[in-house]
Amino acid sequence: MNREPTQPPEWIQQARARGLGRALALALDILEPLGPLGAQVVWVAQPVAGLFVRHDALGDLARTLEQPGGVETLRAYLEADRPDPGTGE
């Protein structure tokens, strides 16, 4: 059951504003097969990754990855504002 995303979390908005949307989508592609295990990787990496990314953003990411359909939810947020590839934007 895919629902249309509402407002993306602040950390996704900031990542897209900084041009990191594609990098985040790539990270989702890597973490998706791992499912909840990917969330545990985020939890373990949080102390070091927290030097570059806000801790609450990493926590939000890990909690979302732990939920059924979490990757699809994040992907929907990332793709919500993606320009049409045919437009050249």
C-alpha angles and dihedrals in degrees: 000000000000116000124194108257119249120203113340118235115269093251091057091048090051093047091052091046089054092049094252097121094104092047090051090049089052090051089052090052089054096044098040098082090050094055111177090004087063088056089054090052088055091049091050093046093046098096093055097033087050087075088069104024131040113265093229090055091053090048091051090050093050093047091049092049090052092057122085107258092014095130091050090051092052092045090052090053091050095046095045094089099026111130119239108268090226094060095066093231 
